[in-house]
Amino acid sequence: MDHRKKALLLGDYTHPDWHPLQGVDAEISRIFHDTMTVQCSENRNMLLQENITGFDVCICYMDDWKGKVSPQQTAGLLSYVSNGGGLVIIHNGISLQNRYELKQMVGAKFLHHPPYAPLEFTVTAESHPVTEGISGFTMEEEPYLFEFGSFAETKILLEYQSEEGPKPAAWAHRYGIGRIVYLMPGHHVPSFAHETYRQLILQAGKWAARYV
């Protein structure tokens, strides 16, 4: 019997705006191979309460900039996380913000992104389980800029250096009794080849799924 925990990875295979799940699904599955099984899907109905409750963590890579998540799917995800489910949002997965209820849960909204470039990342919360043992690193990535709400007690975990100074690149907080992590890197498949970033994804998933 497989005693690993279960992760649900949601993205877009058929009509992504910018970030297809193809290739990313294989990389994330390999990252979690020893700790969790990963079910990959583009079916938004997996967010419905009766479908998502069987998973320990939901990993969101959805390219949902046009707002395809329904009120029923939104309610399912909100209920799942507030009742103890884990949510790891990677890069474009923050497009969930098209539903204002989900934007509040995530804790920040995407504004725009400067050009793809080499970025220097610095760990700002060394004692957090998501970043424990991880040092600063450099990788080529699409930088995102965010606006944070005052309604979430969010812990910034990672920053990247920009011409205007350091900018948030990862954060974590609790929502109800659930756990949420956002990781900014992840623009395309090559992003997931970086060993330090792979470790960051692994630790984010384990914290959200309550391994630690």
CORNOR-V841997 format. One record per residue. N is the residue number from 1. RES is the residue in one small letter. OMEGA is omega in degrees with one decimal (NA if undefined). Layout:
BEGIN
n:N res:RES omega:OMEGA
n:N res:RES omega:OMEGA
END
This chain:
BEGIN
n:1 res:m omega:179.5
n:2 res:d omega:-176.9
n:3 res:h omega:177.9
n:4 res:r omega:174.2
n:5 res:k omega:-173.1
n:6 res:k omega:176.1
n:7 res:a omega:174.0
n:8 res:l omega:177.9
n:9 res:l omega:-179.8
n:10 res:l omega:177.2
n:11 res:g omega:-177.0
n:12 res:d omega:174.1
n:13 res:y omega:-166.1
n:14 res:t omega:-175.8
n:15 res:h omega:177.0
n:16 res:p omega:175.7
n:17 res:d omega:-175.3
n:18 res:w omega:-168.1
n:19 res:h omega:179.2
n:20 res:p omega:178.3
n:21 res:l omega:-179.9
n:22 res:q omega:-179.1
n:23 res:g omega:175.8
n:24 res:v omega:179.5
n:25 res:d omega:-179.7
n:26 res:a omega:-179.8
n:27 res:e omega:-179.5
n:28 res:i omega:177.1
n:29 res:s omega:179.0
n:30 res:r omega:179.9
n:31 res:i omega:-175.1
n:32 res:f omega:-171.2
n:33 res:h omega:-175.4
n:34 res:d omega:-174.0
n:35 res:t omega:-176.5
n:36 res:m omega:167.1
n:37 res:t omega:-177.7
n:38 res:v omega:173.9
n:39 res:q omega:-175.3
n:40 res:c omega:-176.4
n:41 res:s omega:168.5
n:42 res:e omega:-178.1
n:43 res:n omega:-178.9
n:44 res:r omega:-179.8
n:45 res:n omega:172.8
n:46 res:m omega:177.4
n:47 res:l omega:178.6
n:48 res:l omega:-171.7
n:49 res:q omega:-176.9
n:50 res:e omega:-179.6
n:51 res:n omega:-172.5
n:52 res:i omega:-174.6
n:53 res:t omega:-180.0
n:54 res:g omega:-176.7
n:55 res:f omega:178.3
n:56 res:d omega:179.6
n:57 res:v omega:173.0
n:58 res:c omega:177.3
n:59 res:i omega:-174.3
n:60 res:c omega:172.6
n:61 res:y omega:-175.2
n:62 res:m omega:173.5
n:63 res:d omega:-168.3
n:64 res:d omega:-175.7
n:65 res:w omega:-179.5
n:66 res:k omega:172.5
n:67 res:g omega:-178.1
n:68 res:k omega:-178.1
n:69 res:v omega:-176.1
n:70 res:s omega:175.3
n:71 res:p omega:179.7
n:72 res:q omega:177.6
n:73 res:q omega:176.1
n:74 res:t omega:180.0
n:75 res:a omega:179.2
n:76 res:g omega:-179.4
n:77 res:l omega:178.2
n:78 res:l omega:179.9
n:79 res:s omega:-179.4
n:80 res:y omega:-176.9
n:81 res:v omega:-176.3
n:82 res:s omega:179.5
n:83 res:n omega:171.9
n:84 res:g omega:178.5
n:85 res:g omega:177.5
n:86 res:g omega:178.0
n:87 res:l omega:174.1
n:88 res:v omega:-178.3
n:89 res:i omega:-177.2
n:90 res:i omega:172.6
n:91 res:h omega:-175.3
n:92 res:n omega:177.8
n:93 res:g omega:177.3
n:94 res:i omega:175.0
n:95 res:s omega:170.3
n:96 res:l omega:-176.6
n:97 res:q omega:176.6
n:98 res:n omega:169.4
n:99 res:r omega:-172.5
n:100 res:y omega:178.5
n:101 res:e omega:179.9
n:102 res:l omega:175.8
n:103 res:k omega:177.6
n:104 res:q omega:-179.5
n:105 res:m omega:-178.9
n:106 res:v omega:174.4
n:107 res:g omega:179.2
n:108 res:a omega:176.3
n:109 res:k omega:176.1
n:110 res:f omega:177.5
n:111 res:l omega:178.0
n:112 res:h omega:177.7
n:113 res:h omega:169.4
n:114 res:p omega:-178.7
n:115 res:p omega:172.7
n:116 res:y omega:-174.3
n:117 res:a omega:170.7
n:118 res:p omega:-178.2
n:119 res:l omega:176.0
n:120 res:e omega:-177.7
n:121 res:f omega:179.4
n:122 res:t omega:176.9
n:123 res:v omega:-178.0
n:124 res:t omega:179.9
n:125 res:a omega:-172.7
n:126 res:e omega:-176.2
n:127 res:s omega:-179.6
n:128 res:h omega:-179.2
n:129 res:p omega:-179.7
n:130 res:v omega:-175.2
n:131 res:t omega:-178.0
n:132 res:e omega:178.4
n:133 res:g omega:-179.0
n:134 res:i omega:177.9
n:135 res:s omega:176.1
n:136 res:g omega:-177.7
n:137 res:f omega:178.4
n:138 res:t omega:175.5
n:139 res:m omega:174.9
n:140 res:e omega:-173.4
n:141 res:e omega:174.8
n:142 res:e omega:-176.1
n:143 res:p omega:176.6
n:144 res:y omega:173.1
n:145 res:l omega:-172.0
n:146 res:f omega:168.1
n:147 res:e omega:-176.7
n:148 res:f omega:174.5
n:149 res:g omega:179.7
n:150 res:s omega:-171.7
n:151 res:f omega:-179.1
n:152 res:a omega:176.2
n:153 res:e omega:-172.5
n:154 res:t omega:176.9
n:155 res:k omega:176.8
n:156 res:i omega:-175.8
n:157 res:l omega:-170.3
n:158 res:l omega:173.7
n:159 res:e omega:170.9
n:160 res:y omega:-177.0
n:161 res:q omega:177.2
n:162 res:s omega:179.1
n:163 res:e omega:179.4
n:164 res:e omega:-177.4
n:165 res:g omega:-177.0
n:166 res:p omega:178.8
n:167 res:k omega:180.0
n:168 res:p omega:179.5
n:169 res:a omega:176.6
n:170 res:a omega:177.2
n:171 res:w omega:-179.9
n:172 res:a omega:172.9
n:173 res:h omega:176.9
n:174 res:r omega:177.1
n:175 res:y omega:-168.0
n:176 res:g omega:174.7
n:177 res:i omega:176.9
n:178 res:g omega:-177.1
n:179 res:r omega:-177.3
n:180 res:i omega:173.0
n:181 res:v omega:170.5
n:182 res:y omega:176.6
n:183 res:l omega:-176.7
n:184 res:m omega:-179.8
n:185 res:p omega:178.0
n:186 res:g omega:-174.6
n:187 res:h omega:-179.6
n:188 res:h omega:-172.6
n:189 res:v omega:179.9
n:190 res:p omega:178.2
n:191 res:s omega:-173.8
n:192 res:f omega:176.0
n:193 res:a omega:-177.2
n:194 res:h omega:-171.5
n:195 res:e omega:179.6
n:196 res:t omega:178.6
n:197 res:y omega:176.1
n:198 res:r omega:178.4
n:199 res:q omega:178.2
n:200 res:l omega:177.3
n:201 res:i omega:-179.7
n:202 res:l omega:-177.9
n:203 res:q omega:175.9
n:204 res:a omega:179.3
n:205 res:g omega:-179.4
n:206 res:k omega:177.4
n:207 res:w omega:-179.3
n:208 res:a omega:-179.3
n:209 res:a omega:175.3
n:210 res:r omega:167.1
n:211 res:y omega:-177.7
n:212 res:v omega:NA
END
